[in-house]
Amino acid sequence: MYEDISGKEAALNHSTITPKTRNKQSEKSSPLAEDTLMNHHHQSTGSLPRPPVPILYEDNHLYVLIKPAGLLSQADASGDPDLVTRMKAYRKEKEHKPGEAYIGLVHRLDRPVGGLMVLAKTSKGAARLSQAIREGEFEKYYLAVTTGCPKQKTGTLTHTLWKDPRTHRVFRVPDTTPGGRRAALKYEVLDTMIPKDQSEASLALVHIHLITGRSHQIRVQFQSIGHPLWGDQRYGETFRVTAKTNPALWAYALRFPHPTLRTPLYFTAPPPSLPPWSFFKFHQMLPHPNVTGPGAQDLHVPDLDS
């Protein structure tokens, strides 16, 4: 089955819901482009606050939203803006909470990577979503643009990765390396593009099913087979002196069971219509998992404490 993701919409169980709306660097990363950031429409009424990022779905227990490339997932020593802090402030204002609003981070995206994320609104919701991740029920799908095309059009990459605690750079290492962690993913090359003037390397649009969730995993694994991601300043040799580029990596789909109903939920969101994504046509190109279940408008979500 295939799904058209050429429009700025997100799909939930084959129903379509329009994103609401509206964003930075320990790695140099460019902010989300203005047209991508501002073209989502937030249907606000009265004095409701404007969400800091596009929110695709919300109920008593979770948010599904789009993290812009360049925004930290959570606070770090840099003191730069981050998603969790912004969402806490948004929830506190929207729900008129006297104290700090709860936001549970159950998974992360690297700072220069944009796309779908899930945040928990209750501690029990966070625990159940984290359990789904541990048990392999929380499936993550990405799109990437690689420099050059992998020789095999489909395949599985399995490596041992090690993260330098001083530089935070990740390396492929021998399997017996102390502190090394297994990293695995499945991929499929969806399309290729060769520049007309031959001045640059060919590019490949790659669909990725992440099996493990290691730091910088996708970027390092493709770099290790000779195909770093387009725009990757940290792991792409040709981009080390190029300013304001993010790696062409986008978290485009999530599939997971609802933390209370166990209903299978499936969300998609397209990458921004900017290079290198705009070099490819997405219509009827992306795999769509066969998911059954009610649409978003049919979900009745009870409180966890009830």
Wavefront OBJ file of the C-alpha trace (Angstrom):
o trace
v 0.000 0.000 0.000
v 1.153 3.545 -0.671
v 0.217 6.941 0.651
v 0.565 10.377 -0.922
v 2.439 12.660 1.467
v 2.976 15.494 -0.976
v 0.635 17.787 0.984
v 1.331 19.214 4.433
v -0.970 16.821 6.241
v -0.598 13.896 8.594
v -2.387 10.561 8.393
v -3.763 8.652 11.375
v -5.076 5.160 10.652
v -5.811 6.168 7.063
v -7.744 9.266 8.237
v -6.237 12.646 7.436
v -5.842 15.402 9.981
v -4.343 18.810 9.289
v -1.482 19.979 11.522
v -2.038 22.863 13.870
v 0.864 25.271 14.206
v 4.498 26.982 14.389
v 11.215 26.624 16.305
v 18.241 26.052 16.705
v 22.771 24.757 17.393
v 25.796 22.417 19.510
v 26.013 21.346 15.856
v 25.677 24.138 13.315
v 22.156 23.776 12.057
v 19.877 26.006 10.101
v 16.396 26.854 11.395
v 13.325 25.375 9.777
v 12.476 27.337 6.667
v 9.865 30.041 7.110
v 7.404 28.564 4.633
v 7.502 25.191 6.383
v 7.227 26.718 9.832
v 4.416 29.153 9.173
v 2.200 27.408 6.630
v 0.622 25.106 9.206
v -2.731 26.489 10.321
v -3.567 26.663 14.004
v -7.311 26.753 14.551
v -7.312 28.895 17.685
v -10.383 30.227 19.396
v -10.621 33.000 21.950
v -7.396 33.463 23.881
v -5.895 29.992 23.393
v -2.098 30.228 23.119
v -0.362 29.422 19.875
v 1.537 26.104 20.040
v 5.301 26.494 19.603
v 5.457 23.720 16.975
v 2.878 22.020 14.716
v 0.745 19.649 16.816
v -0.814 16.882 14.733
v -2.696 15.043 17.482
v -3.432 15.536 21.164
v -5.449 13.694 23.793
v -5.310 13.255 27.581
v -2.053 11.317 27.431
v 0.092 12.394 24.524
v 1.052 14.891 21.872
v 2.136 13.939 18.371
v 3.973 16.886 16.856
v 6.625 18.012 14.405
v 10.014 19.033 15.797
v 11.670 21.528 13.469
v 15.213 20.752 12.360
v 17.601 22.839 14.472
v 15.568 22.729 17.686
v 16.880 20.709 20.637
v 14.632 17.878 21.828
v 15.443 18.718 25.458
v 17.541 21.277 27.322
v 21.313 20.940 27.377
v 24.299 22.959 28.617
v 24.033 25.387 25.691
v 20.917 26.995 27.136
v 19.417 27.147 23.640
v 15.656 26.757 23.110
v 14.342 23.197 23.293
v 11.120 21.369 22.515
v 10.298 20.057 26.005
v 10.678 23.455 27.700
v 8.573 25.153 25.044
v 5.833 22.547 25.305
v 5.796 22.821 29.115
v 5.286 26.577 28.825
v 2.578 26.102 26.196
v 0.706 23.516 28.258
v 0.986 25.585 31.446
v -0.545 28.595 29.703
v -3.199 26.662 27.795
v -4.408 24.635 30.797
v -3.871 27.417 33.369
v -1.706 25.196 35.554
v -0.428 26.871 38.752
v 2.805 24.848 38.832
v 5.092 23.364 36.213
v 3.277 21.414 33.507
v 4.339 17.807 32.960
v 5.875 16.805 29.628
v 7.480 13.361 29.330
v 10.202 12.806 26.735
v 9.988 9.190 25.539
v 12.287 9.412 22.506
v 14.546 12.016 20.893
v 15.599 13.412 17.563
v 19.104 14.789 17.026
v 19.154 18.570 17.008
v 19.594 19.016 13.230
v 16.937 16.378 12.448
v 13.281 17.295 12.071
v 10.052 15.344 11.949
v 7.535 13.469 14.064
v 7.914 13.101 17.818
v 5.651 11.888 20.623
v 5.583 13.594 24.021
v 3.697 12.189 27.008
v 1.297 14.324 29.060
v 1.185 11.960 32.064
v 3.862 9.943 33.859
v 1.896 6.723 33.333
v 1.522 7.527 29.661
v 5.286 8.076 29.467
v 5.923 4.740 31.188
v 3.671 2.831 28.785
v 5.105 4.523 25.705
v 8.627 3.773 26.966
v 7.586 0.156 27.487
v 6.321 0.031 23.901
v 9.746 1.234 22.739
v 11.554 -1.411 24.807
v 9.273 -4.146 23.477
v 9.693 -3.127 19.839
v 6.119 -1.890 19.419
v 7.086 1.733 18.718
v 8.117 1.798 15.065
v 10.041 4.720 13.574
v 10.375 5.404 9.862
v 12.682 7.996 8.328
v 13.475 9.516 4.982
v 17.067 10.398 4.112
v 18.907 11.733 1.102
v 22.350 10.163 0.691
v 25.270 11.347 -1.410
v 25.717 8.589 -3.928
v 23.479 5.544 -4.099
v 24.026 2.402 -2.003
v 24.965 -0.547 -4.227
v 22.179 -2.691 -2.798
v 18.747 -1.117 -3.277
v 17.424 -2.780 -0.128
v 19.286 -4.086 2.849
v 19.987 -4.176 6.567
v 22.868 -2.281 8.147
v 24.236 -3.658 11.411
v 27.251 -2.034 13.057
v 28.732 -1.422 16.483
v 28.838 2.271 17.375
v 30.737 4.097 20.100
v 30.123 7.666 21.272
v 33.079 9.760 22.436
v 31.921 11.320 25.734
v 34.204 14.341 25.224
v 33.316 15.319 21.669
v 29.881 13.623 21.444
v 30.951 12.293 18.045
v 29.886 8.742 17.171
v 32.168 6.215 15.472
v 31.779 2.792 13.890
v 34.050 0.459 15.884
v 34.916 -3.267 16.067
v 32.269 -5.396 17.738
v 34.515 -6.101 20.748
v 35.098 -2.422 21.584
v 34.271 -1.649 25.249
v 31.267 0.644 25.400
v 30.250 -0.144 21.832
v 26.542 -0.610 21.163
v 24.835 -2.581 18.401
v 22.985 -0.452 15.850
v 20.660 -1.823 13.174
v 18.327 -0.460 10.517
v 16.576 -1.579 7.350
v 16.561 0.587 4.248
v 15.177 0.802 0.733
v 16.317 3.152 -2.026
v 13.172 4.786 -3.399
v 14.614 7.068 -6.064
v 17.866 8.497 -7.392
v 18.818 11.806 -8.957
v 21.870 12.702 -11.044
v 22.573 16.462 -11.379
v 22.371 17.647 -14.987
v 25.713 19.440 -14.895
v 27.493 16.478 -13.244
v 29.143 18.943 -10.825
v 27.870 17.073 -7.784
v 27.482 13.435 -6.802
v 24.247 11.606 -7.471
v 21.691 11.604 -4.678
v 19.415 8.838 -3.420
v 16.122 9.099 -1.562
v 16.157 6.356 1.062
v 13.355 4.991 3.237
v 14.599 3.740 6.624
v 12.998 1.547 9.272
v 14.955 2.114 12.467
v 15.455 -1.055 14.506
v 17.610 0.408 17.278
v 17.725 4.014 18.401
v 21.382 4.964 18.901
v 22.724 8.503 18.939
v 23.482 9.732 15.390
v 22.863 6.169 14.217
v 21.488 6.713 10.718
v 24.025 9.407 9.919
v 26.996 7.299 11.039
v 25.834 4.041 9.476
v 25.376 5.549 6.018
v 28.635 7.488 6.337
v 30.385 4.228 7.214
v 29.302 2.612 3.922
v 30.497 5.619 1.913
v 27.189 7.460 1.542
v 26.937 10.276 4.096
v 23.707 12.218 4.237
v 23.328 15.325 2.128
v 24.063 18.416 4.220
v 25.573 16.578 7.194
v 28.250 18.921 8.541
v 29.461 16.495 11.200
v 29.687 13.222 9.269
v 29.671 14.345 5.635
v 33.139 15.198 4.343
v 31.909 17.493 1.562
v 29.769 19.575 3.896
v 32.239 20.442 6.647
v 32.765 23.995 5.411
v 29.204 24.590 4.267
v 27.272 26.906 6.563
v 23.673 26.506 7.640
v 22.853 23.047 6.358
v 21.090 20.272 8.221
v 21.508 16.598 7.353
v 18.782 15.434 4.989
v 17.082 13.219 7.550
v 13.396 13.430 8.433
v 11.293 11.377 10.864
v 8.341 10.919 8.531
v 6.231 8.163 10.169
v 5.483 6.665 13.579
v 3.431 3.591 14.423
v 2.708 2.610 18.027
v -0.109 1.395 20.295
v -2.035 4.014 22.238
v -0.835 3.905 25.876
v -4.302 3.170 27.297
v -6.472 1.822 24.471
v -3.737 -0.206 22.766
v -5.267 1.032 19.506
v -2.649 1.032 16.721
v -1.870 4.623 15.778
v -0.072 5.653 12.598
v 1.067 9.168 11.724
v 2.934 10.574 8.743
v 4.305 14.031 7.985
v 6.221 15.061 4.845
v 9.606 16.760 4.899
v 9.755 20.464 4.010
v 9.531 21.377 0.331
v 13.150 22.531 0.233
v 16.360 21.102 -1.284
v 17.219 18.294 -1.321
v 13.679 17.020 -0.617
v 12.290 19.115 -3.462
v 14.533 17.214 -5.902
v 12.290 14.158 -5.546
v 8.622 13.430 -6.194
v 6.968 11.733 -3.239
v 3.621 10.897 -4.835
v 2.820 7.173 -4.432
v 6.412 6.434 -3.459
v 6.416 5.727 0.262
v 5.506 2.414 1.918
v 2.420 2.648 4.113
v 2.109 0.055 6.906
v -1.182 -1.813 6.895
v -2.770 -0.451 10.067
v -6.344 -0.897 11.191
v -8.198 1.021 13.861
v -10.494 3.990 14.372
v -9.699 7.400 12.959
v -8.645 10.230 15.253
v -12.160 11.590 15.454
v -13.414 8.220 16.757
v -10.926 7.800 19.597
v -12.407 7.861 23.086
v -9.459 8.098 25.452
v -10.160 7.474 29.160
v -8.015 8.983 31.911
v -5.237 6.675 33.067
v -6.290 7.114 36.681
v -9.926 6.207 36.048
l 1 2 3 4 5 6 7 8 9 10 11 12 13 14 15 16 17 18 19 20 21 22
l 24 25 26 27 28 29 30 31 32 33 34 35 36 37 38 39 40 41 42 43 44 45 46 47 48 49 50 51 52 53 54 55 56 57 58 59 60 61 62 63 64 65 66 67 68 69 70 71 72 73 74 75 76 77 78 79 80 81 82 83 84 85 86 87 88 89 90 91 92 93 94 95 96 97 98 99 100 101 102 103 104 105 106 107 108 109 110 111 112 113 114 115 116 117 118 119 120 121 122 123 124 125 126 127 128 129 130 131 132 133 134 135 136 137 138 139 140 141 142 143 144 145 146 147 148 149 150 151 152 153 154 155 156 157 158 159 160 161 162 163 164 165 166 167 168 169 170 171 172 173 174 175 176 177 178 179 180 181 182 183 184 185 186 187 188 189 190 191 192 193 194 195 196 197 198 199 200 201 202 203 204 205 206 207 208 209 210 211 212 213 214 215 216 217 218 219 220 221 222 223 224 225 226 227 228 229 230 231 232 233 234 235 236 237 238 239 240 241 242 243 244 245 246 247 248 249 250 251 252 253 254 255 256 257 258 259 260 261 262 263 264 265 266 267 268 269 270 271 272 273 274 275 276 277 278 279 280 281 282 283 284 285 286 287 288 289 290 291 292 293 294 295 296 297 298 299 300 301 302 303 304 305 306
